[in-house]
Amino acid sequence: MTGSYSFTKLSTYEDCPRRYRYEFIDKVGSKAPDNIHAVVGRLVHGAIASFHRSFPKPTPSEGPEILRIYDGLLSEVDHSSVQLPTDRSVQYYFKRGRALVHGYVTRWPDLFGETVLAVEQPLRIHLETSNGIVEIDGVADKISTTDHDDVIVTDFKTTPSPPPHSSIEDFHQAAIYWMGLREAGETRRGRLRYHYLDSQVCAIHEADLRTSDSARRWIEQTVEKIQSDTDEREWEARANFRCRMCRFGPICPEGGTWLRNSTARDRLF
Ligand code: SF4
């Protein structure tokens, strides 16, 4: 087992192997129009990153700048062929994105107690397996520090609310980025944060040996499954609520069926 992967590739496979095939094997991605959730997700992430590049230690009076940044990014978006999963207009989703970034600077008190060290930071880990080295690339949304001199790796979520604590422990994204920071020489104490922008609620846990081991196991198992799927050409379609965010809905029979049978509430952002 060797090769180069990204966190996005591994999590795409975990969510739905069929989607992985469309995106990375058949490469139909470049021809499929973007889903509105992906467009708004990029806008929100881009506005927060740009805000922190200008204000690494923002003050409350600088907070509203994020709206100007969001509006500027939005003015450059071509949404003529974007896919909408509900009857709501494209403006509804853009307004919702604006509310998320506004909430980030008005409803999340910890914003003003941290210094941002980096945003959209590329990181790479090398994992030694029994069959060779696997490389994993990823991009950490935000890396910050506090007066206690610990380092927090944040992953922003635009989905509605955090899952139960037990499920958060199965998330490996921030732990993988933390391992990348370690490889790059970081020695301070680390914390992993999943920040749900809709509710401004954060799930935080310590970055320790346990989280790293668990992330390692997940990487090994997922790479193994991808490599065996490549041989067998199975690519199971896992139709579920994520189909509403998948741009392959129009060409995927299983996803199309799920979307037709789901309620409007299932398909809400
Ligand atoms: S529409 Fe759903 S089942 Fe089909 S590829 Fe996308 S996520 Fe998978």
Residues whose N, C-alpha, C, O or C-beta is under 5 A from the ligand:
A	BS01	SF4	C16 R18 R19 A237 R238 A239 N240 R242 C243 C246 F248 G249 C252 E254 G255
